Amino acid sequence: MEIAGHVIVCGALSALPPLMRAFAAMPQGYTLVMLHHDRAAFEATLHRLPMALRQRPPRFVQGRPSCYADLVRAGAETAVATVFLAGRRRGPPPPAARPPP
């Protein structure tokens, strides 16, 4: 991928819309590159976005952030940052966080 000065985004697609809103509000105009293993899930996420955010979607690179070759294809050598998105935790809280009975 011939790009420079971009931000690579990896991780939970559910957290992508808030990140896109934050970057859209920045005066710098960074290009986002989504490195994800599932193109269909990425496109479904984009389809649910408001029209204002769909006008400048992230570029998609199929792969995994744990694979060096995939990071290189996403332009890691010339990116200004890499962001790992965490999804919402599902299930009960860990035992230490539960209130005492």
Kinemage of the C-alpha trace (Angstrom):
@kinemage 1
@onewidth
@group {chain A} dominant
@subgroup {mainchain}
@vectorlist {calphas} color= white
{ca met a 1} P 0.000 0.000 0.000
{ca glu a 2} L 1.522 3.293 -1.041
{ca ile a 3} L 0.378 5.669 1.665
{ca ala a 4} L 2.082 7.708 4.359
{ca gly a 5} L 1.023 9.696 7.377
{ca his a 6} L -2.006 7.505 7.985
{ca val a 7} L -3.371 5.757 11.088
{ca ile a 8} L -3.751 1.977 11.125
{ca val a 9} L -6.803 0.772 13.032
{ca cys a 10} L -7.121 -2.817 14.282
{ca gly a 11} L -9.512 -4.627 16.568
{ca ala a 12} L -13.190 -4.415 17.415
{ca leu a 13} L -15.331 -3.044 14.612
{ca ser a 14} L -17.984 -2.018 17.156
{ca ala a 15} L -15.613 0.725 18.362
{ca leu a 16} L -14.854 2.029 14.851
{ca pro a 17} L -17.719 4.580 14.527
{ca pro a 18} L -16.734 6.604 17.635
{ca leu a 19} L -13.117 6.630 16.475
{ca met a 20} L -14.174 7.826 13.027
{ca arg a 21} L -16.233 10.628 14.612
{ca ala a 22} L -13.207 11.733 16.638
{ca phe a 23} L -10.925 11.760 13.597
{ca ala a 24} L -13.539 13.565 11.482
{ca ala a 25} L -13.550 16.378 14.064
{ca met a 26} L -9.771 16.850 13.821
{ca pro a 27} L -8.478 19.607 11.573
{ca gln a 28} L -5.609 17.361 10.300
{ca gly a 29} L -7.437 15.000 7.901
{ca tyr a 30} L -5.772 11.706 8.720
{ca thr a 31} L -6.487 8.725 6.516
{ca leu a 32} L -7.607 5.674 8.475
{ca val a 33} L -6.596 2.196 7.315
{ca met a 34} L -8.586 -0.669 8.858
{ca leu a 35} L -6.579 -3.879 9.184
{ca his a 36} L -9.139 -6.607 9.816
{ca his a 37} L -9.639 -10.250 8.883
{ca asp a 38} L -13.331 -9.958 7.861
{ca arg a 39} L -14.180 -7.684 4.925
{ca ala a 40} L -17.923 -8.474 5.087
{ca ala a 41} L -18.114 -7.443 8.753
{ca phe a 42} L -16.169 -4.254 7.977
{ca glu a 43} L -18.521 -3.365 5.119
{ca ala a 44} L -21.583 -4.094 7.303
{ca thr a 45} L -20.174 -1.711 9.926
{ca leu a 46} L -19.694 0.992 7.291
{ca his a 47} L -23.237 0.468 5.993
{ca arg a 48} L -24.640 1.290 9.450
{ca leu a 49} L -22.711 4.574 9.720
{ca pro a 50} L -24.353 7.975 9.304
{ca met a 51} L -23.941 9.362 5.791
{ca ala a 52} L -21.502 12.045 6.986
{ca leu a 53} L -19.044 9.358 8.128
{ca arg a 54} L -19.602 7.128 5.094
{ca gln a 55} L -18.302 9.867 2.803
{ca arg a 56} L -14.721 9.194 3.923
{ca pro a 57} L -14.488 5.545 4.977
{ca pro a 58} L -11.266 3.939 6.156
{ca arg a 59} L -9.267 2.028 3.584
{ca phe a 60} L -9.499 -1.708 4.137
{ca val a 61} L -6.580 -4.125 4.307
{ca gln a 62} L -7.466 -7.741 4.948
{ca gly a 63} L -5.261 -9.316 7.563
{ca arg a 64} L -4.383 -9.571 11.220
{ca pro a 65} L -2.331 -7.181 13.343
{ca ser a 66} L -0.377 -10.114 14.757
{ca cys a 67} L 1.038 -10.842 11.285
{ca tyr a 68} L 4.084 -8.761 10.346
{ca ala a 69} L 3.399 -9.065 6.598
{ca asp a 70} L -0.172 -7.786 7.066
{ca leu a 71} L 1.079 -4.784 9.036
{ca val a 72} L 3.555 -4.013 6.266
{ca arg a 73} L 0.748 -4.243 3.672
{ca ala a 74} L -1.235 -1.752 5.794
{ca gly a 75} L 1.725 0.625 5.586
{ca ala a 76} L 3.023 0.294 9.150
{ca glu a 77} L 6.424 1.603 8.109
{ca thr a 78} L 4.981 4.994 7.123
{ca ala a 79} L 1.986 5.244 9.494
{ca val a 80} L 1.926 7.904 12.210
{ca ala a 81} L 0.101 5.611 14.647
{ca thr a 82} L -1.569 2.261 15.162
{ca val a 83} L -4.777 2.097 17.208
{ca phe a 84} L -6.138 -1.126 18.692
{ca leu a 85} L -9.859 -0.907 19.367
{ca ala a 86} L -11.337 -2.853 22.279
{ca gly a 87} L -14.926 -4.004 22.162
{ca arg a 88} L -17.325 -4.049 25.042
{ca arg a 89} L -16.737 -6.722 27.612
{ca arg a 90} L -19.414 -9.383 27.629
{ca gly a 91} L -20.479 -11.554 30.502
{ca pro a 92} L -20.223 -11.052 34.237
{ca pro a 93} L -17.496 -8.856 35.691
{ca pro a 94} L -14.369 -10.571 36.987
{ca pro a 95} L -14.669 -11.911 40.556
{ca ala a 96} L -12.554 -9.091 42.049
{ca ala a 97} L -14.947 -6.445 40.688
{ca arg a 98} L -18.132 -7.992 42.121
{ca pro a 99} L -19.579 -6.263 45.190
{ca pro a 100} L -19.447 -8.283 48.402
{ca pro a 101} L -22.649 -10.177 49.311
